[in-house]
Amino acid sequence: MNESAALQATPLNATHRKLGAKMVDFGGWDMPVQYKGILDEHKAVRTGVGVFDVSHMGELVVRGPQALDLVNWIATNDAAKLKTGQIHYSGLLYEHGGFVDDILVHKVADDEYFICVNASNQDKDFAHIEAANTFQATVENAGARYAQIAVQGPKALAVCQKLTATDLAPIRYYWFVDGEFAGVSARIARTGYTGEDGFEIYVRPDEAVAVWEAIFEAGAEFGIIPCGLGARNTLRLEAKMALYGHEIDATISPLEADLAWMVKLDKPGFIGKAALEEQKAAGLSRKLCGFEMIGRGIGRDGYEIEIDGVKAGWVTSGGPAPTLGKNVGLCYLPIANAVPGQKINVIIRGVAVEAVTVPTPFYKRAK
């Protein structure tokens, strides 16, 4: 029996296998972790262009005369400030202030919002929003209607422009347009999870293979390569982009996760608002911060952190930062210690290895 038989597969699964990708179980999905190698894929995105299959991500659609009211009730950011064609990052919270998920909210029209959610959370997010829906609005669990391909890197614009009549250059970061791409209807969003410029292309699942092939044909002159989840992780870590289940989960609030900027406490009520106001008034006890290894070793997810021999926190994500040539990580520390310059020890296989907290993001692309 094929061990991946029980896993969900994207429309590009056979394509990845044909390309020789190393496949892994990622939250119940059979996904490519790497093709030729994580370092080559990471470098391609930082210096040229790489392509990711992110069709496992979920999509929800909120429609109706009170679509805005529902979105603003279930999410932390203020969707009333979005213009048509604009996107923002937001949080779905429980009443106690912990994360259900982190999401991207797209304003399609005054009465329609398109929400991109994490793959493993799609059904949970849908149920959470449905349970909160006392408004004149409908919620659709629309993931089966979309495949999503991410084209990322400094050459992403040049590649994508060859495949659409829509002028892509004027699309600002975190905006989108609906148009044609590689001969099919597509939603083209200028977002990403790599710290680089790039586009997320949403198309119908039965059109994904043709669109993927068109992207590679258009990008051949730029040395385009396919990239897996391994490079996606090193890229997002360098850019300090949160990963659900690591930096954020049901036990962590946006204030603790250093994501206070996506929480608008001045807007009318939303799920979790009272808990966040209480936490803010009382003062945080812990906060997410970045660190750099001084001693030899890598601070992996879940490793304990000690300060002066006393357990102080834990690593949420850690690994090499290929662009910087260093080993870095993110961790939770007591609020008094969550400042740059704090000497810490990461406990690696029972050994205390020296590290120091540093400003984040570790990497920021030049404008």
N, C-alpha and C positions, 0 to 999 in steps of 0.2 A: 504494500500500500504506500502511495506517495505521502511522505510525511507532511507535505504542505497542503494536502487535500482538505484538512480542516481549517486552513487559514483562508482569509479573504484575499482576493487577488485584484489588482487594478487592471484596466484594459491593456496596459503595457507590459504585463507580466511576461508573456512569451518573448517580447522584444528584449527585455532585460536578460533573459536566459540565453537568447541568441547572441547577445553581446558579451556573454561570459561573466555576468555579474555574480558576485557572491551574495546569496540570498539569506535573509534572516527573518525570524518571527519578530515583528515590531507591532506590539499591541494587537495581536491577532491578525496582522496583515503580512503577507509574504512579500518582503521589500528588499531592494538591493542595498547592501551596506557599502559596497565599493565595486569598482570595475577594475581598472589597472592598479589603483592604489590611492589611498586617502590623501597623501601629500601632493601627488600630481593633480588630483581633483580640486583640492583646496587652492593650490597655486593658480590653476586655470581660472577660478572664480575671482580671485584677487587681482589677477593681471590681464585676463582675457575674457573668456566666457565659458560657462558650464551650464548644464541642463539637469534639472531634477524632476522626477515623476513624483508629484505630491497629490495624486488622485485619491489617496487614502483619506485626505482631509475631508471633513464634513461640511455641508452647506445647509443652512436653514433659511427660510424666507418668511418674513412677517409682512402681512398685507392687511389693508382695511383702513377705514376712516380714523381709527385710533392706533394705527401702527406705531406712530412716534411715542404715544403714551405708554404702550406696552414695552417698547425697547428701552425707554427711559426708566421704567419701573424695574426691569430685570438687570440692567447694566449700570456700571459705575460712572462712565463718561457721559457727557451731555450731548445726546444725538440731536437736540434742537439746534445746535450750532453747526451741524453738518449742512453743507450745500449739496445739491444734487450732483452726483458724480464724485463725491468726496468720501474718504474712508477714515475711520479712526480705530485705535486700539482701545479695548475696554475689558472689563472684568464681569463675569457672572459670579455672584456671591451667594452664599448661604446667609441666613439671618444672623449667624454668629460672626460673620465677617470673613470667613475662609472662602477659598476659591472653589467654585464648581468648575470653572474653566476660564481661560483667557481667550478673547475673541477679536475678530476684525469685523466691524460694522460698516457696511457700504450703503449709502443712501441712493437708491435707484429712483425714487420719486417721493413726493410728500406722503404717499400712502403705501410705500413699499421699501423694505429694508432687507438686504441680503447679508447674511452673517456667516463668516467662515469660522469653523470651530475645529478643535483637535479631533483627530480620527477616532481615538478610543473613547472619546466623550460625546460623540454625536447623539446617540440615543438618550443618554443621561441629560444632556443639555436640552434636547427637545422636550423631554418629560418635565424638566424643571420649568421651562418657559410656559409650556402648556398648563401646568398646575397653577402658574401665576397669572394666567390670562383671564382677567375679568373685564376685558376691554372689547370694544367692537373691532376685533382684529382676528385674523387666522394665522396659524403657524404651520408651515409645511416642512417636513423632514425631507429635504430635496437632494441629499447626497448622491442618490442613485442617478440623478439627471446630469451630473457633472464629472468630467475628468479635469485635472488641473496639472499644468506643466509650468515649472518655474525656470525662466531663462535669466541667469544672474551673472553680473560682472561688468566691467567697464565697456566691453564690446556688445553688451546685450541690446542696446538701442540700435546699433548698426545692423545686427542680425535680424531683429524683429521688424525693423522698418522695411526690410526687403519683402516681407510677407503680408503687408497691409497698406491700403491706400490712406488709412487714418494717419495723420501727422502725429507721431508719438512724442517728439521732442517737447512740445508745449505741455504735455501731461505732467503735472507736478507729482512729487513723491506723495504717496497715499491719496492718489486720485485714480479714477478709472473711466474707461469709455466702453460702450457696447458698439461693436462694429464687425467687420470681416477680418479674418486672419487665416492665411493659407487657404483661402477659398471657402471658408465656412463661418457661420455666425459664432462670435466669441465675445466674451467679456475680457477686456485687457486691463489689468490693474498694475500700477507702478508701485509695487510693494516688494517685500522679500524678507528673508530670514537669515541673511548672510552678512549684513553690514555693507553690502555693495548695492549699486544701482541694478535695476532689473525689473522684469515683468512676470506676473502670474497670468497665464492664459487659461481661461475656463472654456471648455468646449463639451459637446456631447461625448459620452463614452465611446460610441461607435466611430467617432471621428478622431480619436486620440492618436492612433497609430499613424495615420496619414499626416496629422499635424506635427507629431514628433519627427517623422522622417523629413518633412519640409523644413523644419527648424535646423536639422543637421545638414541638410543640403545648403541652406542659406548661410550657415555658419562655418562651412568647410574652409573658406578662405581666412577665417579668424582662428583656426585651430580649436574649434568647439569640441568639447568632450562631455560624455554623460557622467553624472556625479551621483554618489549614493548617500545614505544616511550618515556614514562616518564623516565625510567632509562637511555635510550640513551641520553636524554637531560641533566640529572644530571651528567652523566659520561663525556660527551663532554664539559660541562661547567667547571668542575674541571680541565680538560686538556686544557682549553682555545682554543677550536676548534670552528671556526666561523660557524654560522648558517645563511644561506641566508634568507633575510627578517628581520634579527635582527642586527648582527654585520656588515653585508654587504648588499648593495642594489645599485640601479642605482644612488643614490646621494652620495655614499661613494667611495673613491678610495682605492686601496691597501696600499698606503702610510699612509693614515689616519687610516686604519684598522690594522696597525702594521704588515702588510704582505709584506713589502718591499723586503724581502728575496726571494719571488717568482716572483719578477719583474726583468728582465735582460735588463736594459737600454743600455747595451753595445752591444746587438745583433741588427741586421738590423731592419728596421721599423716594427711596429706591431700596431694594432688598439688601440688607446689611448695613444701611446708612447709620442706624442708631449704634450698632456695635463699633463702627469705625469712629464715630464721634466720641464714644466713651473711651476707646483706646487712645485716641489722640489727646483727650483731656487728661487721662491718667499718665500718659507718656509711654513710649515704647520700651519694652524690655530687651528686644533683640532686633537686629537688622541685617539684611543681606549686604555683603561686601566682597570685594575681590582680593585675591592674594597671589603672590608669585613665590615659587619654590626657590629657596636659597640652597638647601641641601639636595643631594641626588635623590630623585624619585618623583612620582606623580601622585598628587592628592586626588584619589578617586572618589566617586560619589559614595556617600555614607561613611567615609573615614571620620574618626573623631578628631577634634582639635583641642589642644591643651594650651593654657597660658600659665606660665610659672608652675607647671606640673599639675594644674587643676583642670578638669574637663570643662571646656567653655562653649563648645559648639560642634558643628559638623559640616562636612563638605557636601554641597548639593550637586556640583558638577566640577570636573577637573580633567585636565589633559594637556597635551602639547598645544602651544599656540604657534603653528608653523611660520606665520608671517613675522613673528617677533623672535623666534628661536628660543623661547622660554617655555617652562611648564607653569601653567596658571590654573586658577580655579575660583569658584564662588563658594561662599560659606555663610552660615549664620553665626553671629557672635553677639555677646551682650552689647547693648547700645553704647556703653562707655568705651568699648574696645573696637567698635565697628568704624574706625577711622584709619586713613592711610598712615603707615609707619608703625603699626602695632606688630611686634614680634610674636609669632605663634609657632606652635609645633603641630605638624600633621602626623598622626599616628599611622605609620605604614607598616603593616604586618608586625605590629607590636613594638616598632622602633619609632622614637620621636625624631622627626626630620624637620629642620628649621625652614620657616617661611616667613613672609612679611606681607601685611595688607598693603594694597596699592590702589590708586584711583582707577575708576572704571568709566567707560569701556576700555578694555585693554587695547583695542584697535578702533580707530575712527578714520574713515576714508576722507581724502582731501576733497574739498568742494570744487 
